[in-house]
Amino acid sequence: MSRTARRDVAMLLVGLLAGAGALYTFQDRNAPVSGSLAAERGHGAEGGHGEEGGGHAEGGVELDDTRLAAAGIGLETAGPGTLRQKLRLNGLVQPNQENVVQVTPRFPGIVREIRKRIGDTVAKGDVLAVVESNQSLTTYDMKAPISGTVVDRQVGLGEYASEQKPAFVVADLSTLWVDLSVYRRDFPRVRAGDTVAIDPEDGGPVIDGRVAYVSPIGSADTQTALARAVIANDGMRLRPGLFAVGTITLAEKPVDLAVRASALQTIDNRTVVFVRDGDAFAPRDVEIGARDGEWVEVLFGLMPGDVYAAKNSFVVKAELAKGSASHEH
């Protein structure tokens, strides 16, 4: 064979071998993958986590009703609300002096019987004590002029009772005064007739009342003026001498959508609210507007009817952070 022929045959063989290699490579890429190899590739794609998140949904966290109750997470529904500008005032509970009566003997004499003691509840006409008159040496009854509670007693058995000093004090505690301290800067904002919510700070609901009187004279000691609220004392919940807090609503603003201020959390410098869908909570970015001490206007990010974590929402945030940390490993 000539040199030229041998060269042509060699080039043909090289071409055939290159084509076979290319065909083999193409078939290898499209061939079915074996089970072990598929598992290895799948493991790499998922990062090896699978279900190890333990209740952490994609971008959120799962908490069923049992876990919600255990964590004290309270749910509420987003909807229209009212923002209120409020003035908070410290106060002292006092007896309603218009319903307090000092009982004095009609005639001076010796106390022969004591029928009622401090703390006793009395009806109008009940005998408080029996006194022997010094003038006639006969006894007469000292009676309660109103229904109420004996809050003070200044005589004892066998003692001399004088018409110059009250022997008993009876108070009707069904209504009380709450004397609120108003600072100078707030004088123009408080008026007689204002509605005031009194919080005895005993864990119960507030008690509604009205400002009946605003003193024109200030206190030199405290540099405050007195605003007096009259409230009902249902169930004898309040007791004179204890502190209470009064809140006066100065202005109101209705808004289309509001959530509890306690629902707001911050993630990566974003303000979010945790919205529930089934058992899962997802952080929803929100744009907020006006707010008061309890409610926040939501301008964007939520819809009316969305159920969200209103109380102890920080627990949901902590669970979300735990899930994120586990996925990072």
Residue frames as qw, qx, qy, qz and C-alpha x, y, z in Angstrom:
[[0.000, 0.891, 0.454, 0.000, 0.00, 0.00, 0.00],
 [0.405, 0.556, -0.040, 0.725, 1.32, 3.39, -0.87],
 [0.268, -0.113, -0.470, 0.833, 2.24, 5.98, 1.77],
 [0.288, -0.127, -0.087, -0.945, -0.74, 8.15, 0.81],
 [0.656, -0.274, -0.580, -0.397, -3.19, 5.24, 1.15],
 [0.554, -0.226, -0.673, 0.434, -1.83, 4.29, 4.58],
 [0.060, -0.014, -0.282, 0.957, -2.31, 7.90, 5.76],
 [0.482, -0.195, -0.288, -0.804, -5.93, 7.97, 4.60],
 [0.687, -0.278, -0.667, -0.078, -6.74, 4.72, 6.43],
 [0.409, -0.138, -0.569, 0.700, -5.18, 6.05, 9.67],
 [0.164, -0.063, 0.092, -0.980, -7.25, 9.22, 9.52],
 [0.611, -0.242, -0.492, -0.571, -10.42, 7.16, 8.95],
 [0.630, -0.255, -0.694, 0.237, -9.71, 5.01, 12.02],
 [0.195, -0.072, -0.412, 0.887, -9.13, 8.09, 14.21],
 [0.367, -0.143, -0.158, -0.905, -12.43, 9.56, 13.03],
 [0.673, -0.275, -0.619, -0.298, -14.34, 6.38, 13.79],
 [0.523, -0.215, -0.646, 0.514, -12.86, 6.14, 17.30],
 [0.001, 0.000, -0.226, 0.974, -13.72, 9.81, 18.08],
 [0.514, -0.204, -0.352, -0.755, -17.32, 9.30, 16.92],
 [0.670, -0.278, -0.688, 0.003, -17.73, 6.22, 19.11],
 [0.350, -0.139, -0.535, 0.756, -16.46, 8.17, 22.13],
 [0.218, -0.076, 0.014, -0.973, -18.87, 11.00, 21.52],
 [0.637, -0.243, -0.525, -0.511, -21.78, 8.58, 21.15],
 [0.598, -0.229, -0.699, 0.317, -20.83, 6.80, 24.39],
 [0.147, -0.066, -0.383, 0.910, -20.67, 10.08, 26.28],
 [0.407, -0.144, -0.204, -0.878, -24.09, 11.18, 25.00],
 [0.698, -0.254, -0.619, -0.254, -25.68, 7.85, 25.97],
 [0.484, -0.133, -0.652, 0.569, -24.09, 7.93, 29.43],
 [0.063, -0.035, 0.239, -0.968, -25.62, 11.32, 30.22],
 [0.589, -0.081, -0.180, -0.784, -29.10, 10.15, 29.30],
 [0.534, -0.050, -0.844, -0.019, -28.99, 6.65, 30.73],
 [0.661, -0.647, -0.254, -0.282, -31.10, 5.75, 33.83],
 [0.024, 0.628, -0.603, 0.491, -29.29, 6.43, 37.08],
 [0.557, -0.116, -0.808, 0.150, -28.80, 3.56, 39.47],
 [0.528, -0.737, -0.401, -0.132, -30.57, 3.63, 42.87],
 [0.654, -0.474, -0.165, 0.566, -27.45, 4.35, 44.91],
 [0.355, 0.114, 0.189, 0.908, -26.34, 7.09, 42.55],
 [0.195, -0.655, -0.426, -0.593, -29.83, 8.65, 42.56],
 [0.593, -0.710, -0.351, 0.144, -29.81, 8.67, 46.35],
 [0.574, -0.269, -0.026, 0.773, -26.43, 10.37, 46.38],
 [0.147, 0.320, 0.312, 0.882, -27.58, 13.02, 43.92],
 [0.374, -0.712, -0.464, -0.371, -30.84, 13.55, 45.76],
 [0.632, -0.582, -0.295, 0.418, -29.02, 13.90, 49.05],
 [0.426, -0.080, 0.086, 0.897, -26.78, 16.57, 47.58],
 [0.038, -0.496, -0.421, -0.759, -29.73, 18.51, 46.13],
 [0.504, -0.731, -0.390, -0.246, -31.63, 18.61, 49.42],
 [0.022, 0.714, -0.445, 0.540, -28.58, 19.45, 51.47],
 [0.440, 0.042, -0.845, 0.300, -29.10, 16.35, 53.63],
 [0.240, -0.145, 0.453, -0.846, -31.85, 17.91, 55.82],
 [0.281, -0.297, -0.881, -0.237, -35.04, 16.16, 54.73],
 [0.471, -0.692, -0.414, -0.356, -37.58, 16.36, 57.59],
 [0.586, -0.144, -0.496, 0.625, -34.99, 17.19, 60.26],
 [0.041, -0.419, 0.033, -0.907, -36.55, 20.67, 60.66],
 [0.227, -0.309, -0.837, 0.389, -39.14, 19.13, 63.02],
 [0.002, -0.766, -0.591, 0.253, -42.23, 21.28, 62.47],
 [0.085, -0.621, 0.132, 0.768, -40.60, 24.12, 60.60],
 [0.629, 0.633, 0.449, 0.040, -42.42, 24.77, 57.35],
 [0.547, 0.303, 0.241, 0.743, -40.80, 26.48, 54.40],
 [0.077, 0.463, 0.047, 0.882, -40.37, 30.12, 55.49],
 [0.535, -0.537, 0.009, -0.653, -42.43, 29.59, 58.67],
 [0.015, 0.212, -0.891, 0.402, -43.06, 27.39, 61.68],
 [0.577, -0.321, -0.624, -0.418, -45.77, 24.90, 62.57],
 [0.068, -0.104, 0.699, -0.704, -47.49, 25.14, 65.96],
 [0.348, -0.418, -0.775, -0.321, -50.66, 23.20, 66.70],
 [0.426, -0.713, -0.164, -0.532, -53.29, 24.26, 69.22],
 [0.833, -0.465, -0.230, 0.191, -51.65, 22.30, 72.04],
 [0.633, 0.002, -0.080, 0.770, -48.32, 24.04, 71.57],
 [0.005, -0.603, -0.150, -0.784, -50.05, 27.40, 71.21],
 [0.617, -0.705, -0.208, -0.282, -51.78, 26.95, 74.55],
 [0.830, -0.326, -0.164, 0.423, -48.58, 25.78, 76.26],
 [0.491, 0.137, 0.022, 0.860, -46.67, 28.83, 74.98],
 [0.038, -0.673, -0.430, 0.600, -49.49, 31.25, 75.80],
 [0.118, -0.038, 0.466, 0.876, -49.72, 32.47, 72.21],
 [0.338, 0.563, 0.542, -0.524, -52.96, 34.38, 71.69],
 [0.278, 0.246, 0.667, 0.646, -54.61, 34.62, 68.27],
 [0.246, 0.627, 0.327, -0.663, -56.66, 37.50, 66.90],
 [0.530, 0.522, 0.577, 0.337, -58.18, 38.42, 63.56],
 [0.224, -0.159, 0.146, 0.950, -57.02, 41.49, 61.65],
 [0.083, 0.705, 0.662, 0.239, -59.77, 43.97, 60.90],
 [0.020, 0.748, 0.084, 0.658, -60.94, 47.56, 61.31],
 [0.566, -0.402, -0.503, 0.515, -60.02, 49.29, 64.56],
 [0.089, -0.950, -0.128, -0.272, -59.89, 52.55, 66.43],
 [0.584, 0.136, -0.350, 0.720, -56.71, 54.27, 67.58],
 [0.370, -0.871, -0.310, -0.095, -57.09, 56.33, 70.74],
 [0.296, 0.516, -0.367, 0.715, -54.99, 59.16, 72.12],
 [0.679, -0.585, -0.444, -0.010, -55.00, 58.58, 75.85],
 [0.007, -0.681, 0.421, -0.599, -53.89, 60.36, 79.01],
 [0.745, -0.232, -0.605, 0.157, -52.82, 58.11, 81.88],
 [0.194, -0.682, 0.267, -0.653, -53.16, 59.48, 85.42],
 [0.391, -0.027, -0.830, 0.397, -52.26, 58.05, 88.81],
 [0.460, -0.522, -0.135, -0.706, -55.01, 58.12, 91.42],
 [0.027, 0.090, -0.835, 0.542, -56.09, 57.25, 94.94],
 [0.399, -0.455, -0.720, -0.341, -59.37, 55.55, 95.81],
 [0.074, -0.103, 0.473, -0.872, -61.43, 57.49, 98.38],
 [0.115, 0.504, 0.821, -0.242, -64.86, 57.04, 99.95],
 [0.005, 0.573, 0.436, 0.694, -67.59, 59.08, 98.29],
 [0.133, -0.053, -0.511, 0.847, -67.85, 61.78, 100.93],
 [0.458, -0.139, -0.148, -0.865, -71.42, 62.51, 99.91],
 [0.824, -0.203, -0.434, -0.301, -72.30, 59.02, 101.16],
 [0.523, 0.036, -0.654, 0.545, -70.35, 59.14, 104.44],
 [0.450, -0.731, -0.175, -0.483, -72.16, 59.91, 107.72],
 [0.237, 0.246, -0.698, 0.629, -70.68, 60.56, 111.13],
 [0.586, -0.547, -0.537, -0.263, -72.96, 59.23, 113.87],
 [0.104, 0.324, -0.525, 0.780, -72.91, 61.14, 117.18],
 [0.177, -0.401, -0.839, 0.321, -74.91, 60.51, 120.36],
 [0.142, -0.744, -0.403, -0.514, -78.09, 62.58, 120.81],
 [0.477, -0.830, 0.110, -0.266, -77.25, 62.99, 124.49],
 [0.236, 0.569, -0.733, 0.288, -73.97, 62.43, 126.28],
 [0.843, -0.355, 0.188, -0.357, -73.75, 59.27, 128.33],
 [0.380, -0.443, 0.811, 0.039, -72.16, 55.90, 128.96],
 [0.599, 0.271, -0.611, -0.441, -72.04, 53.23, 126.26],
 [0.686, -0.237, 0.565, -0.393, -73.82, 50.18, 127.64],
 [0.823, 0.182, 0.533, 0.075, -73.83, 47.99, 124.49],
 [0.078, 0.548, -0.553, -0.623, -71.85, 47.80, 121.29],
 [0.801, 0.323, 0.433, -0.259, -73.89, 46.19, 118.50],
 [0.762, 0.632, 0.048, 0.133, -71.72, 46.91, 115.45],
 [0.603, -0.548, 0.301, 0.495, -68.01, 46.93, 114.81],
 [0.148, 0.687, -0.427, -0.569, -65.67, 48.25, 112.11],
 [0.046, 0.214, -0.885, -0.411, -66.27, 46.39, 108.86],
 [0.290, 0.375, 0.846, -0.246, -69.83, 45.37, 109.65],
 [0.077, -0.260, -0.553, -0.788, -72.44, 45.96, 106.97],
 [0.114, 0.378, 0.642, -0.658, -75.51, 47.78, 108.28],
 [0.060, 0.586, 0.649, 0.481, -78.92, 48.73, 106.98],
 [0.109, -0.426, 0.054, -0.897, -80.54, 52.07, 107.63],
 [0.666, -0.494, -0.039, -0.558, -82.04, 52.00, 111.17],
 [0.833, -0.073, -0.500, 0.226, -79.81, 49.23, 112.53],
 [0.527, -0.847, 0.060, -0.037, -78.72, 49.78, 116.14],
 [0.545, 0.601, -0.448, 0.375, -75.02, 50.59, 116.41],
 [0.325, 0.085, -0.690, 0.641, -74.82, 51.01, 120.20],
 [0.436, -0.735, -0.493, -0.162, -76.95, 51.57, 123.28],
 [0.263, 0.341, -0.331, 0.840, -76.16, 54.65, 125.36],
 [0.374, -0.659, -0.602, 0.253, -77.33, 55.53, 128.89],
 [0.114, 0.780, 0.105, 0.606, -78.09, 59.23, 129.01],
 [0.363, -0.001, -0.517, 0.775, -76.46, 61.25, 131.80],
 [0.257, -0.216, 0.038, -0.941, -79.49, 63.51, 131.94],
 [0.746, -0.197, -0.114, -0.626, -82.34, 61.03, 132.25],
 [0.329, -0.365, 0.853, -0.176, -80.40, 57.92, 133.23],
 [0.830, 0.309, 0.389, -0.254, -82.40, 56.04, 130.61],
 [0.467, -0.200, 0.680, 0.529, -80.95, 54.24, 127.61],
 [0.589, 0.676, 0.068, -0.438, -81.49, 55.03, 123.97],
 [0.831, 0.168, 0.425, 0.318, -80.37, 53.44, 120.68],
 [0.002, 0.684, -0.380, -0.623, -77.77, 54.99, 118.44],
 [0.772, 0.391, 0.500, -0.036, -78.88, 53.98, 114.92],
 [0.427, -0.066, 0.532, 0.728, -77.34, 53.94, 111.47],
 [0.314, 0.610, 0.152, -0.712, -78.75, 56.83, 109.44],
 [0.596, 0.539, -0.392, -0.447, -77.89, 55.16, 106.09],
 [0.986, 0.015, 0.162, 0.041, -77.14, 51.70, 104.75],
 [0.408, 0.791, -0.439, 0.127, -73.47, 50.99, 104.32],
 [0.826, 0.013, -0.437, 0.355, -70.37, 49.80, 106.13],
 [0.498, -0.861, 0.026, 0.101, -69.00, 50.82, 109.51],
 [0.691, 0.541, -0.197, 0.436, -65.61, 52.28, 108.63],
 [0.235, 0.390, -0.494, 0.741, -64.69, 53.87, 111.97],
 [0.612, -0.651, -0.432, -0.122, -65.66, 53.66, 115.63],
 [0.202, 0.570, -0.381, 0.700, -64.48, 56.03, 118.36],
 [0.564, -0.475, 0.332, -0.589, -66.22, 54.59, 121.45],
 [0.391, 0.124, -0.909, 0.079, -65.93, 51.43, 123.46],
 [0.607, -0.513, -0.587, -0.155, -68.07, 49.57, 125.94],
 [0.572, -0.616, -0.370, 0.395, -68.40, 51.53, 129.22],
 [0.391, 0.006, 0.054, 0.919, -66.83, 54.66, 127.77],
 [0.122, 0.673, 0.332, -0.650, -68.28, 58.13, 127.90],
 [0.380, 0.415, 0.590, 0.579, -69.83, 59.19, 124.60],
 [0.026, -0.561, -0.180, 0.808, -70.15, 62.89, 123.88],
 [0.515, 0.749, 0.413, -0.044, -72.24, 64.66, 121.28],
 [0.019, 0.896, -0.288, -0.337, -69.07, 66.63, 120.49],
 [0.064, -0.486, 0.818, 0.301, -67.33, 63.64, 118.87],
 [0.776, 0.160, -0.371, -0.484, -68.64, 61.08, 116.34],
 [0.694, -0.325, 0.611, -0.202, -69.01, 57.63, 117.84],
 [0.703, 0.166, 0.655, 0.222, -69.31, 55.80, 114.48],
 [0.233, 0.527, -0.380, -0.724, -68.67, 56.54, 110.79],
 [0.672, 0.305, 0.674, -0.038, -70.88, 54.74, 108.28],
 [0.112, 0.509, -0.467, -0.714, -70.04, 54.88, 104.57],
 [0.822, 0.428, 0.313, -0.209, -71.96, 53.68, 101.56],
 [0.315, -0.513, 0.637, 0.482, -69.15, 52.16, 99.48],
 [0.673, 0.453, 0.582, 0.052, -71.31, 51.25, 96.49],
 [0.491, 0.809, 0.047, 0.320, -69.84, 54.30, 94.76],
 [0.674, -0.465, 0.005, 0.574, -66.35, 55.70, 95.28],
 [0.210, 0.954, -0.157, -0.143, -64.18, 58.63, 94.35],
 [0.837, 0.022, 0.130, 0.532, -60.89, 58.21, 92.54],
 [0.073, -0.952, 0.074, 0.287, -58.76, 61.31, 93.00],
 [0.817, 0.353, 0.169, 0.422, -56.46, 61.62, 89.97],
 [0.365, -0.679, 0.134, 0.623, -53.31, 63.74, 89.86],
 [0.591, 0.732, 0.257, 0.220, -53.09, 65.96, 86.76],
 [0.568, -0.268, 0.097, 0.772, -49.76, 67.56, 85.89],
 [0.053, 0.664, 0.057, -0.744, -49.57, 71.17, 84.79],
 [0.030, 0.264, -0.651, -0.711, -48.95, 70.41, 81.11],
 [0.089, -0.277, -0.916, -0.277, -52.17, 68.39, 81.02],
 [0.140, 0.379, 0.509, -0.760, -54.50, 70.92, 82.70],
 [0.407, 0.330, -0.187, -0.831, -56.12, 72.00, 79.41],
 [0.380, 0.119, -0.834, -0.383, -56.79, 68.40, 78.39],
 [0.201, -0.272, -0.907, 0.249, -58.91, 67.32, 81.37],
 [0.324, -0.244, -0.092, -0.910, -62.50, 68.50, 81.74],
 [0.438, 0.078, 0.700, -0.558, -65.44, 67.66, 83.96],
 [0.775, 0.388, 0.127, -0.482, -67.64, 65.17, 82.15],
 [0.373, 0.536, -0.730, -0.203, -64.75, 63.31, 80.49],
 [0.972, -0.108, -0.121, -0.170, -65.10, 59.53, 80.41],
 [0.024, -0.676, 0.714, -0.181, -62.37, 57.81, 82.39],
 [0.901, -0.022, -0.425, -0.081, -61.43, 54.13, 82.65],
 [0.403, -0.707, 0.497, -0.302, -60.20, 53.16, 86.11],
 [0.793, 0.201, -0.572, 0.061, -57.80, 50.24, 86.40],
 [0.668, -0.691, 0.194, -0.196, -57.43, 48.89, 89.96],
 [0.326, 0.608, -0.721, 0.058, -54.47, 46.84, 88.65],
 [0.615, -0.246, 0.669, -0.339, -55.91, 43.65, 90.11],
 [0.192, -0.093, 0.918, 0.335, -55.99, 41.76, 86.82],
 [0.330, 0.566, 0.734, -0.177, -59.69, 42.43, 86.19],
 [0.320, 0.623, 0.449, 0.556, -61.40, 44.62, 83.59],
 [0.136, 0.104, -0.148, 0.974, -61.32, 48.40, 83.83],
 [0.013, -0.651, -0.689, 0.319, -64.21, 50.28, 85.46],
 [0.192, 0.509, 0.345, 0.765, -65.84, 53.09, 83.52],
 [0.224, -0.695, -0.469, 0.497, -66.60, 56.39, 85.24],
 [0.276, 0.811, 0.227, 0.464, -66.73, 60.13, 84.64],
 [0.367, 0.053, -0.294, 0.881, -64.72, 63.09, 85.80],
 [0.207, -0.786, -0.582, -0.017, -67.08, 64.91, 88.15],
 [0.254, -0.959, -0.020, 0.123, -64.79, 67.67, 89.37],
 [0.699, 0.336, -0.117, 0.620, -61.53, 69.36, 88.44],
 [0.451, -0.711, -0.262, 0.472, -59.98, 71.43, 91.20],
 [0.314, 0.905, 0.026, 0.286, -59.16, 75.06, 90.38],
 [0.322, -0.846, 0.409, -0.113, -56.41, 74.89, 93.02],
 [0.751, 0.377, -0.527, 0.129, -53.12, 72.98, 92.66],
 [0.837, -0.520, -0.079, 0.149, -51.05, 71.18, 95.26],
 [0.008, 0.911, -0.410, 0.042, -47.83, 72.88, 96.35],
 [0.630, -0.438, 0.640, 0.039, -46.30, 69.54, 97.34],
 [0.690, 0.145, 0.673, 0.222, -46.92, 67.62, 94.10],
 [0.077, 0.418, -0.345, -0.837, -47.41, 70.48, 91.63],
 [0.057, -0.239, -0.879, -0.408, -50.54, 68.73, 90.38],
 [0.474, -0.081, 0.098, -0.871, -54.25, 69.45, 90.35],
 [0.344, 0.079, 0.899, -0.259, -56.99, 67.05, 91.39],
 [0.524, 0.043, -0.463, -0.714, -59.48, 65.53, 88.95],
 [0.410, -0.073, 0.787, -0.456, -62.11, 63.46, 90.72],
 [0.446, 0.008, -0.727, -0.521, -63.85, 60.54, 89.05],
 [0.636, -0.116, 0.483, -0.591, -66.99, 58.89, 90.43],
 [0.417, 0.203, -0.834, -0.298, -67.25, 55.15, 89.81],
 [0.863, -0.270, -0.071, -0.421, -69.50, 52.27, 90.78],
 [0.094, -0.500, 0.834, -0.213, -67.95, 49.75, 93.16],
 [0.875, -0.007, -0.239, -0.421, -69.76, 46.61, 92.05],
 [0.919, -0.064, -0.367, 0.130, -68.97, 43.63, 94.23],
 [0.484, -0.854, 0.175, 0.074, -66.92, 45.87, 96.54],
 [0.868, 0.323, -0.027, 0.375, -63.98, 45.35, 94.21],
 [0.338, 0.592, -0.225, 0.697, -62.27, 48.61, 95.16],
 [0.590, -0.610, -0.423, 0.318, -61.24, 49.69, 98.63],
 [0.004, -0.980, 0.048, -0.194, -60.55, 53.22, 99.81],
 [0.508, -0.750, 0.394, 0.158, -56.89, 53.94, 100.42],
 [0.756, -0.008, 0.530, 0.384, -55.57, 51.90, 97.49],
 [0.007, -0.502, 0.401, 0.766, -53.92, 53.25, 94.35],
 [0.651, 0.497, 0.574, 0.017, -55.51, 53.03, 90.91],
 [0.243, -0.190, 0.449, 0.838, -54.78, 54.28, 87.41],
 [0.441, 0.685, 0.431, -0.388, -57.21, 56.37, 85.37],
 [0.354, -0.011, 0.590, 0.726, -57.09, 56.66, 81.58],
 [0.346, 0.690, 0.271, -0.575, -58.91, 59.45, 79.75],
 [0.569, 0.337, 0.580, 0.476, -59.48, 59.12, 75.99],
 [0.060, -0.585, 0.014, 0.809, -58.65, 62.46, 74.36],
 [0.468, 0.511, -0.328, -0.642, -59.18, 61.63, 70.67],
 [0.738, 0.082, 0.669, -0.024, -60.17, 58.69, 68.46],
 [0.304, 0.551, -0.511, -0.586, -59.18, 57.76, 64.89],
 [0.889, 0.157, 0.389, -0.185, -60.88, 54.88, 63.02],
 [0.031, 0.553, -0.721, -0.417, -58.61, 52.85, 60.69],
 [0.786, 0.237, -0.343, -0.457, -59.39, 50.24, 58.05],
 [0.906, 0.028, -0.408, 0.109, -57.01, 47.61, 59.40],
 [0.203, -0.749, 0.482, -0.406, -55.29, 47.30, 62.77],
 [0.819, -0.060, -0.552, 0.146, -53.41, 44.69, 64.79],
 [0.658, -0.740, -0.060, 0.126, -52.20, 44.52, 68.35],
 [0.122, 0.886, -0.438, 0.088, -48.90, 46.29, 68.92],
 [0.601, -0.461, 0.650, -0.061, -47.67, 43.12, 70.64],
 [0.892, 0.331, 0.308, 0.001, -47.99, 41.29, 67.29],
 [0.457, 0.851, -0.255, 0.049, -45.15, 43.24, 65.66],
 [0.809, -0.386, 0.285, 0.338, -41.75, 41.58, 65.46],
 [0.244, 0.856, -0.373, -0.262, -38.52, 42.48, 63.63],
 [0.880, -0.021, 0.403, 0.252, -36.64, 40.05, 61.36],
 [0.592, 0.123, 0.339, 0.721, -33.58, 41.29, 59.45],
 [0.051, -0.258, -0.040, 0.964, -34.69, 44.91, 60.00],
 [0.303, -0.261, -0.600, -0.693, -38.15, 44.11, 58.56],
 [0.423, -0.050, 0.505, -0.751, -41.34, 44.60, 60.51],
 [0.374, -0.044, -0.854, -0.359, -43.42, 41.42, 60.35],
 [0.663, -0.166, 0.351, -0.640, -46.60, 39.89, 61.71],
 [0.073, -0.130, 0.985, 0.082, -46.89, 36.11, 62.04],
 [0.663, 0.109, -0.108, -0.733, -50.00, 35.04, 60.10],
 [0.476, -0.109, 0.859, -0.157, -51.50, 31.59, 60.68],
 [0.659, 0.273, -0.416, -0.564, -52.55, 29.24, 57.88],
 [0.859, -0.084, -0.502, -0.054, -53.67, 25.90, 59.25],
 [0.776, -0.571, -0.098, 0.248, -51.06, 24.99, 61.87],
 [0.668, 0.133, 0.064, 0.729, -48.31, 27.03, 60.19],
 [0.104, -0.922, -0.119, 0.354, -47.22, 30.59, 60.97],
 [0.652, 0.359, 0.205, 0.636, -45.43, 32.61, 58.31],
 [0.242, -0.534, -0.118, 0.801, -43.82, 36.05, 58.79],
 [0.352, 0.740, 0.483, 0.309, -45.67, 38.62, 56.71],
 [0.340, -0.017, -0.024, 0.940, -43.91, 41.92, 55.96],
 [0.023, -0.827, -0.562, 0.016, -46.13, 44.86, 56.91],
 [0.217, 0.351, -0.009, 0.911, -46.10, 48.60, 56.47],
 [0.278, -0.607, -0.659, 0.348, -47.47, 50.33, 59.53],
 [0.053, 0.690, 0.198, 0.694, -49.06, 53.75, 60.01],
 [0.296, -0.608, 0.262, -0.689, -50.40, 55.47, 63.10],
 [0.609, -0.150, -0.755, 0.192, -50.40, 53.75, 66.46],
 [0.459, -0.725, 0.148, -0.493, -51.41, 54.12, 70.07],
 [0.272, -0.545, 0.744, -0.274, -50.22, 52.19, 73.09],
 [0.668, 0.002, 0.703, -0.245, -52.24, 49.09, 72.17],
 [0.729, 0.514, 0.453, 0.004, -53.08, 49.07, 68.45],
 [0.243, -0.436, 0.480, 0.721, -51.16, 49.70, 65.21],
 [0.646, 0.618, 0.081, -0.440, -52.58, 50.68, 61.83],
 [0.597, -0.097, 0.679, 0.415, -51.51, 48.36, 58.99],
 [0.345, 0.655, -0.163, -0.652, -51.21, 50.07, 55.60],
 [0.686, 0.464, -0.484, -0.281, -49.93, 47.13, 53.58],
 [0.150, 0.385, -0.899, 0.145, -49.15, 43.43, 54.05],
 [0.182, 0.165, 0.904, -0.349, -52.30, 42.05, 55.69],
 [0.318, -0.285, -0.576, -0.697, -55.88, 41.46, 54.69],
 [0.568, -0.264, 0.302, -0.718, -59.04, 41.68, 56.84],
 [0.951, -0.053, -0.067, -0.296, -59.70, 38.25, 58.26],
 [0.598, 0.420, -0.619, 0.288, -56.05, 37.20, 58.56],
 [0.796, -0.595, -0.102, -0.039, -55.49, 35.31, 61.83],
 [0.434, 0.638, -0.435, 0.464, -52.25, 36.36, 63.50],
 [0.659, -0.281, -0.522, 0.463, -50.21, 35.81, 66.66],
 [0.115, -0.850, -0.091, -0.505, -51.21, 38.74, 68.85],
 [0.569, -0.745, 0.282, -0.205, -49.94, 37.69, 72.27],
 [0.671, -0.454, 0.557, 0.184, -46.47, 36.25, 72.91],
 [0.760, 0.645, -0.035, -0.068, -45.63, 36.48, 69.20],
 [0.019, 0.782, -0.622, 0.023, -41.96, 36.50, 70.18],
 [0.695, -0.195, 0.688, -0.079, -42.32, 32.76, 70.86],
 [0.803, 0.534, 0.264, -0.010, -43.14, 32.20, 67.18],
 [0.319, 0.880, -0.347, 0.052, -40.11, 34.27, 66.22],
 [0.374, -0.595, 0.707, -0.081, -37.91, 32.19, 68.51],
 [0.809, 0.110, 0.576, -0.046, -39.21, 28.95, 66.98],
 [0.664, 0.747, 0.027, 0.010, -38.55, 30.31, 63.50],
 [0.052, 0.842, -0.532, 0.069, -34.99, 31.22, 64.51],
 [0.626, -0.335, 0.701, -0.070, -34.44, 27.70, 65.87],
 [0.829, 0.400, 0.390, -0.009, -35.58, 26.23, 62.58],
 [0.456, 0.866, -0.201, 0.047, -33.28, 28.52, 60.58],
 [0.241, -0.724, 0.643, -0.069, -30.33, 27.58, 62.79],
 [0.761, -0.085, 0.642, -0.034, -30.95, 23.84, 62.32],
 [0.764, 0.610, 0.207, 0.039, -31.07, 24.21, 58.52],
 [0.180, 0.904, -0.388, 0.018, -27.78, 26.11, 58.52],
 [0.430, -0.497, 0.753, -0.016, -26.11, 23.02, 59.97]]
